[in-house]
Amino acid sequence: MGLNFNPIRFASSILDATSNHVQELIQTAIAPWRSQHLRRIAEKYLPGNDLYGKLVVLRTHYGGVSDDVKFRHWIYDAATAFAEDNPLGDLFGDSEDHWWRILDDASLFDTGDQDWESIYNRFPELASPEVCRTFSDGDVAEVKEEVSAVVTSREPEEDDYEDAIAHAAVSGCWLLVLDRESFEDEEMLLVFRDRMGNVVRQSSIKPEDLEHIPHYIMRGSITESGFWRDAEIGKKYKWKGKIMREILPRVMAEVE
């Protein structure tokens, strides 16, 4: 590597890679520039770790003491209260897991004026770039089966298939993002993503509603809740979005 090597710029190209050597590229080109703490955190997000359905907190804005107080109340105090009321459940995992499930460190996760997704440039494991989300025949069959189960009294429409595609695409952990707007509006962002880290849907959530999420997760019904139904559709999963434009015609062709 030359002296002008920029790990952040290099990382952005990794996010688009489909090679089986992506993880090797991360380890050789990005990991050496990281602090030991971030290396340890990143290990928890490697491919072999099943994070599906787990709630992970990402704080990308650090505006001073008042924001720190809000964050502690919204997240840490909420986790303690939830554990007291629900001995068999957890909000952000056991307390000994908070160091990697509550990403709260200005030196590592502050994105400044950039949006929260820019964190992938320094922490691509959070986006799971080692897996390329391609719809297989099995995925197409899953979409068709879901539409058939939901739509029984009429002919399915494109909207029905779009919803089913979104369901099939969701992968990995549920991401609870606290960016600048979160602290200003006092609402967090619950993000559902695909295996490349793209936003499938995202929903604003008030701190007092956090306690409901684990119950939906345990029942496997979070995508039937208002958190999903009322969520904003991710840019690439909208009707004219890049991913939906690629997948929807294939699913519709299989139906015809």
Secondary structure, 3 states (H helix, E strand, C coil): CCCCCCHHHHHHHHCCCCCCCHHHHHHHHCHHHCCHHHHHHHHCCCCCCCCCCCEEEEECCCCCHHHHHHHHHHHHHHHHHHHHHCCCCCCCCCHHHHHHHEECCHHHHCCCCCCHHHHHHCCHHHHCCCCCCCCCHHHHHHHHHHHHHHCCCCCCCHHHHHHHHHHHHCEEEEEEEECHHHHHHCCEEEEEECCCCCEEEEEEECHHHHHHHHHHHHHCCHHHCHHHHCCEECHHHCCCCHHHHHHHHHHHHHHC
